[in-house]
Amino acid sequence: MTDHAPARERVWRAKFARLFDFGGPAAAPDGEDDAQYRRVEELIMGGPRRYTRAQLIAESGLDHDMAVAMWRSLGFAEVGDDEVVFTAGDRAALRQLEQLREAGLIPADVQDAVARSVGQAMAGLADWQIEMLYQLVDYGHRGVSEREMLRIAERVIPLLENMQSYVWRRHVAAAATRLLATMPGESDTRTLAVGFADLVGFTRATRRLSPAELTALIEDFQDIAADVVASCRGRVVKTVGDEVLFVADGAHDGAEIALELVERLAESSTLPRLRIGLAVGEVVTRFGDVYGEAVNIAARLTTHARPGRILVDRNLAAALEHDSRFELSTRRPLAVRGYRHLQQWELARSDS
């Protein structure tokens, strides 16, 4: 007997994705489903489509090219000037954007970069939330109808929005505390411990694992990384599949994060081993990302670390030299792109 479950799931997933895809001008499907598609759009956007892009731009007084560039930077699908796709919420957001610009909080020379950073962060969050909602209703497998699924969405989406706002405020408070500790004029440049944690053999694992198994592996790794980094007073800058970039204010916290990560993954029966590169130096922090020589060095060290090992640079080794909790072993200098004589030490936890 032929198993049609995978094909059926693809159909339901496509239908679910279409139901929640309102990033562009595509019309809702014709027929009896039309009202439900419109209903979920209005639920998410806070109201029906009322305005064209030309109307919003004319009302706001913004330059047309600048408004279009901002829309694209936010990651939204392209729309024509005369297509009615915008809501009262879009209108209010445009007014708020202009108020921020008038207050000088979004300088003209960085507005595209700000929009791009916000758009990328929100797009990733939205994809995750819709996937979670899909899994919540187990669409197409437990007999959940579109109408029932929409009722679930009506309850869940406001809760997600409120939780999102709460988490954002907590992170803003923490970021403000860190910023106030810096000297005036130095907010973009700080001395941090920077680490890259990379799963060993991830490419091979992608070839032998099913999509569900691969998803579980990545989620387990990222869950452990988030837990360890936060508990050791660090911050996850970003995750890219099998790699996590993290920072800490001090060398000791950075070292503890690296050691704890290696130890936690070594205890796992399902996750590959980890390798980590760690460096300390002055970095530029901009729009949630970090740049600078310490970032480059940490990346180079990660590439050359053996499974289950941690390599650190000269600055971090010097900061830990007299700390009895850590053990440092000198390794032969590396000749890598950009560094002909990159000094390295292997970091381990002291037995004493």
Disulfide bonds with the S-S distance in Angstrom:
none
